[in-house]
């Protein structure tokens, strides 16, 4: 660019030209050189007649190298292209042209600015081609070239981001669709409640239950069940619509949709917060099936309890009422035995003896039956019972009852403390010990008592060295009136083990036997450490 | 009312078709895919309200406009409903992710397309009739179709009602056809002059 010296002191010198120079062409050339656009002029014969500073910088070609040449000579690749065509149309027909960067990438081989060099090989250009009429009726062609690389870069970025966004939207829609499908096809009804009390069904099942066709009361019930948000609490729904005791954690309600069967529902409530608001997710599960089963079980239980209690009642009444006439028979046969023994003939004595013996056996059987029926009916509340102390008491009882060989009842180690009815436990072990002694050699018979602990239970063993029991009878010996031997061989009513079994069962445990005939039997009483809920003193 | 003989009408159609054909080949070369352009119909109407475009007066249209001056003068326009213009530019530029509106660069590309077609039509007429025409740089407009012809300068001359020569243009590219219009808006004097020039040309050609 040429710099001219202003001579403002001489007004005449400035006439017509503000900067004081008379050389108009030089001024315009200078102006064009300062422009931030490329400027080329092409004369009628197609040769370049102007090439501004911008062009020189961006093309690395000086005016000296290009002036007087065709543009296609300077940039051979443009020979048949859009730019040459437009220049020709401009010179021939005076047609102006727009050459856009999108349709003509890098129309002229110009360098991009250094900051774009990494992503662009060429400057992106927007070119305007104008015809210029000259004073001698010729036409010049002017090319104005703007650098739009930045705009192209922005456009690319915009498109890239739009693509990413579109992908994201597609992805989100797909995953949303999947989630919706899962939600819709869930068997449970799912609803969401916001903290303003608005309840919205999320899936088809929820719509069915809470929608216009559903239970009009259900939303109120749900509102009632939601934790209080501090607003006025909703009114308590009718008692028959909430099936469970509130506070147990399990909530069951009854949905009554008009024209449909009533559906018992289990309600689960969870919560989440989003956008600073609290939401509850309410899941309603149809528990008709479960309810039916529960009712079935309940009915069976009631039935069982009733028949059980009837039986006990019967056994008690029977044995109790039998006692009265038996006592009379027993008293008078005994009286007969005392008064007339030896006064009648031998046969009579024998008959009387059998009658007395029979009544005594009957009396024992009735006593045992009464005991058996009382195990359930007159049980005492459970307490902690130290079995070691109980055994010591038991041994003392045996000693008191009659002379027995020393050391025939042995406690090995400490016995555990269990929860139960002390008097029944005493009866249990007394029966087991006496049973063990009964079926053993009276001289060498020995009963050992010991225990072991398992993770969930205590086992107490009562082992004898008696005659043992054949394996085929291991189950039946616990039944009432089951005897393996004739009355003459071993005394007993056949009820003792049944009583034992009933006592153990009342304590939630189990009674079993292992035995080797000829060597002895081991009875095992197993007490659970945790009493099952069904085994309560009242339930039996 | 404009009364053109069939021969005159055919001649003008032929001139336009030559131009449009040339434009199509330029475009094909530029976008490196076949672009076909046809002009199935040329009509002359006196009122804009008689045009197809006026049937949807509130539709937004994109227009590339160039004024021309010579023995006859007026304004030439390539007009598309906005959506069609988006389709056209994106087909030409092979853009797969469309944005809501034309970007600046797309708008400039549309201007170039309009420039090529309008130049070709005007150039063809000028060349064959042997009368030079001066054209302005193209400019871009986007507005409701009913106000398409409103002059920004607002110099309404009641005596100079414009007459329209309307070319229905079909672009065929990348499996889809895009319909647009080329409008030549001239006053009555200009259209008479155009007709006169066509007559002279016919006399000269066929004696």
Interface residues (C-beta under 8 A of the other chain):
Chain A: X82 X85 X89 X93 X94 X95 X96 X97 X98 X99 X100 X101 X102 X103 X104 X126 X128 X130 X131 X148 X151 X152 X155 X158 X159 X162 X163 X166
Chain B: X26 X29 X30 X31 X66 X89 X92 X93 X95 X96 X97 X99 X103 X104 X105 X106 X108 X109 X111 X112 X113 X115 X116 X119 X122 X123 X126 X127 X132 X133 X134 X135 X136 X137 X138
